Amino acid sequence: MKAIEVSDVSVYYDNVCAIRDVNLEISENEFLAIIGPNGAGKSTLLKVILGLIRPVNGEVKVFGNSIKKREKLIGYVPQAIEFDRNFPISVRDVILMGRLRSNFTFFHSYSKEDVQKAVDIMDRLELADLKERQIGQLSSGQLQRVLIARALAVEPKIMLLDEPTASVDLNSRNKIYSILNDLKKEMTIVAVTHDMAAISTYFDSVACLNKDLHYHGDKELEEAALKKVYGCPIELIAHGVPHRVFRAHEE
Ligand SMILES: Nc1ncnc2c1ncn2[C@@H]1O[C@H](COP(=O)(O)OP(=O)(O)OP(=O)(O)O)[C@@H](O)[C@H]1O
C-alpha cells in the first residue's frame, strides 16, 4: 500500500490556480524532496495532503484512507512560523502540545505517557538542555528542531516539512538533515526544499512541481527536466553547486 496517493488534485484560491491535476504516489518509507520555484504550489500540496485545504477536484488517500483518519498519522512542520516572541511557553510545553488531540478540553492535563514521550523526543533531538527555555529565546535552528519535535510527538507515520532548513545556518542544517536521515527508517518523509545540495546527500527521490507535477522519481535529475520546471538555467537553481545532483549531460 502507498503511504500517500494524490489523485487528479487541483486547488484554486479564488481564481488563482495553485496546483493542477496533480497525481503523486509516495511509497512507505520514501524520503521525498518537493522542489519548484516560488509560488509553484509546494506548500499548497502539503496542505492538501494534511487536509487543511480541500481540493476543487481529486482526492488524497493516506495509507488507503480518505481525510477523516489522517489526524494521527501525519506530523507537520510548517514554513517559518510567525509568532509572538514574548508568548510565555517553554520548549517542553510546545512539544507536549503535539500530544493534544482535537477533543481536548480547556483544563487538559497530560498523562505520564505524554510527558515521557516528550522527554524521549527531547533527548533524541538534543533539546533536553533547552526544555525550560521560553520559545521566543531560541535560535532559528533550535526553533526548527522544536517544531520537528512537536510533530514527532504525534507519533506520526508520515512527516511533512515545509522548507525545514530555510533560515538556519550550515551547522543547524546538517543537524536537521541528520535527524531526518535517522527518522526515515521509521516513517515516510516529504520535505519541500530549495536546498539542491541536500537532495543528493539525503533524499531518495524528487518531485518537481510548478503548478503541474512535472516529474517524480530518481533524485538524479536530467538537466532538461529541471529547466522545464524552473524555466531558467540550472546554475541559477543550484546556487553554486550546479552539477552535484545531475547526471552527466550527454550531447
Ligand atoms: N491563502 C491564499 N490565498 C490566495 N492565494 C494564495 C494563498 N496561498 C497561496 N496562494 C497562491 O497560490 C500559489 C501557490 O502558493 P504556494 O504557497 O503553495 O507556493 P510555494 O511553491 O509553496 O511557494 P514558495 O516557494 O514561495 O513558498 C501562489 O500563486 C500563491 O500566491
The ligand as an ORCA input file, in Angstrom:
! r2SCAN-3c Opt
* xyz 0 1
  N      -4.238     31.813      1.025
  C      -4.003     32.145     -0.246
  N      -4.843     32.980     -0.913
  C      -4.642     33.298     -2.209
  N      -3.616     32.838     -2.946
  C      -2.750     32.013     -2.346
  C      -2.885     31.627     -0.980
  N      -1.862     30.786     -0.644
  C      -1.119     30.654     -1.767
  N      -1.639     31.388     -2.784
  C      -1.116     31.459     -4.170
  O      -1.086     30.128     -4.678
  C       0.114     29.910     -5.421
  C       0.912     28.762     -4.797
  O       1.373     29.162     -3.499
  P       2.226     28.192     -2.553
  O       2.472     28.940     -1.301
  O       1.559     26.872     -2.474
  O       3.575     28.051     -3.410
  P       5.036     27.563     -2.947
  O       5.556     26.729     -4.074
  O       4.955     26.911     -1.612
  O       5.839     28.943     -2.864
  P       7.167     29.365     -2.050
  O       8.321     28.540     -2.580
  O       7.309     30.803     -2.402
  O       6.897     29.118     -0.584
  C       0.845     31.250     -5.437
  O       0.468     31.931     -6.611
  C       0.310     31.959     -4.207
  O       0.360     33.358     -4.369
*
